[in-house]
Amino acid sequence: MNVERLRRYEPEPREVTALAALLFAEAALLVGYLQTTQATVTAPRYLVYPFAWINAGVLAIWIVRRRRVSRPSNDAQPPGASRRRIAGVGVAVGYFLALTWIGGAIAFGDVSGVTVHWDLPPGWGPMVIAGLGPIRIAPIPYRIFGYGVLAYLIYVAALDAEATPLSAIVGVFSCVSCTLPVLALILSSTVGGAAGAAASTAYSYDLAVLVYLAALGLLTWRPDVTLLRWLR
């Protein structure tokens, strides 16, 4: 049984090729930046953190999709499947917007026009700062990608919930492994988000990486849900 479970996660040749291409592209971007920038790199780990977010997110999506594909197929859609899907999209979109707001990517601010910062390291930039009326938009690219990955995992958790769309929404926020990452990421975003970058502590981004990886692990594995299935 364990062997069969492991085989479902055996990557296909095209997936290995795609992963190699991703790693090569990241390495090329990083080398190109170091060769062209005049800035002094005092903390090399900050150059790696964006790729840690991106690669871990890609891996989490791959694991979740492979697990769902390997389930026994059933042509008949369960009752309320479409409504549950709509509810899941609503929860995921709301979660994504909440993280972007609390993380400082979207906030109230007096900004006019559009400014693009091209001189930032890969993943940190290019950063677009724009003003839309009273709203200021200043997303950090790798964090926006990470928030999108977590929103997708929340969507999958809602799809895996049983019964009605309402129970899907309630199930997501009553699930410990779904709720704790949300709260932890909100906390880390508040500490090291784009809005508070000037006042962030020396290790705020280090903490953000650890929290993000823990959130990915919990939302991918969902240990409390797995335990309940074992006890049934």
N, C-alpha and C positions, 0 to 999 in steps of 0.2 A: 504494500500500500504506500509506504513511504517512497519507494522507488518510483512508483507511478506519479506521485505528487511532484517529485523532483524532475521527472521527464517533461512535465507540462511547462517547466520554466527553461527548458533547453533552447537556447537561441537558434534561430534559423540563419543560414549563411548571409542572406540579405540584411538581416538585423545586425549581424556582426560587422558587415561592410558599412552600414549606416553609422554604427557607433564609432568605427575607426575614422570615418570621414568627419564626424563631429569633433572628435578629439584632435584630429589633424587641423581642422579649421580653427579651433580654439588656440592651439599652439601657434599657428601661423599669425593669428591676430595679436597674441601676446608678444611674440618675437618682433613682429612689425612695430608694435607700439614702443617697445623698449629700444628699438633701433632708431626710431624717429623722434622720440620725446626728448626734451631737454630737462625734464623734471628729474629730481633725485628721488629714487625709491628708497625710503627708509624703513618701510614695513612691507616686505614682499608678500606676506600672507593676504594683504588686501587685494592684491592682483589675482589671487587664486579663488577668493571667496565667491565672486560671481559665477565662476565655472562650477564650483561646488554646488551652488544653488541649482544651476541649470541641469547639470548631469544627474544629480540626485532626483530632481523632479522628473526628468525623462525616464529614469529607472523606475520610479514609483508608478508612473503611468503605464509603463510596459508591464510591470508585475500585475497591476490591477486588470488591465485589458486581457492579459494572457490567462488570468484566473477566471475571468468571466467567459472567455471563449471556450475554455476547457470544460465548462459545466455542461451537463446533459441538455441538449437542445429540445425545445418544446415549441412546436409550430403555433399552438393555441396561446394567444395572449391572455395572461391572467386578468381577472376583473379589475378595472380601475388602473390598468397599466399606463394608458396615455395620460390620465389625470395625475398619476404619480410622477410621470416624467415632467409634466409641466410644473408641478410643485417642486420637484428637485431643481429645475432650472431657476425657479424663483429664489429658492434658498441659496443656491450657488452664486447667483448674481448679487443678491443682497450681501452675502458674505464677502465677495470680492470688493464691492464698493465700500463696505465697512473698513476693510483692511487698507484700501488705498486712501481713505479719508483719515483714519487714525494714524497711518504711516506717514502722512504728510504729502503724498503724491497729489492729492486734491485737497484744497483748503481755501478759506476766504483770504483774499489778498488783493492789493492794489498793484496790478501788473498790466502793462499795456504792450501790445504787440507780441511777437514770437521771437524767442532767442534760442539758438541751438549751440550747445557747448560740445565741440568736436574733440577737444583736447583731453578729455577724460579717458581713463583706462578702459579697455574692453569690458563690457558689462555694466560699468558705471555710466558710460556714455555710448553713443551720443545722447545727451540729456536735452530734452525740449522743455523750455519754460514758456508758458503761454498764459495769457489772461483772457478769460471769457466772462466779461462783465465783472461781477464781484468775486468770481472764482479764479483761483490760481492753480495751474496744472504744472507739476514738476516731478514727473515720475523717474525713478531710478530703474533702468531697463531690466536688470536681472531680478529685482524685487517684484516688479510687475509680473514677470514670468512666473516667479515662485508663487505669488498670490493666485495666479490663474491655475497653476497646478493644484493648489490646495482647494480652490473652488471646484475644480473637476472632481477631486476625491470626495468632497462633500456631496456633490451631485450623485456620484456612484453610491454613496452611503444611503442617500434618499431612495434611489432605485431599488436597493437591496432590502429596504424596509417592506414589511408586509401590510396587508389590509388597505386602508383608505389613504388618500393623499394627506389628510390631516395627521394620520398616524406616522406617515413618512416624515413629515416635518417635525413632529414631536419626538419621533424616534431618533432623528439626527441630534437634537439638542439634549436628549436624555442619555445618549450614548456617551460614556465617559471618554472614550478614545476620540470622539468627535468634538466634544466640548472643550476639553483641556487644551488641545492645540490651538483652538480659536482664542481662548483667554491668554495663553502664553504668547502667541504671536502678536496679539494686541499690545501686550505689555512690552515685548521686545521692540515693536514698531514705535511705541511711544518713546522708548529710550533712545533708539538709534535710527529713527525714521529720517526722511529727507528734511522735514520741517524743523527737526531739532538737531541737525547735523553739527551746527556751530557749537552747540552746548553739550554734545554727547561726550561720554566718558571715553577713556582710552580703549576700553574693552567692550563697548556697547555692540560693535559689529561682530566681535567674536561671540558674544552671547547670542546675538541674532542668528548666527549660523547654527549654533548648537540647538537653539529652540526650533529653528526651521527643520533641521534634520530629525529631531525628535517628533515634530508634528507630522512629517512625512511618514515616519515609521509607524506612529500610532494610527494614522488615517489609512495606511496601507494594510496593516495587520488587523487593526481593531480587536485587541485581545479580549475585551470584555464580551464582544459578540461571539468570538470563537469559543470562549469558556461556556457561555450559555448554550451553544450548540452541542458541546461535549456533554453537558449535564442533562440534556433532553433525552 
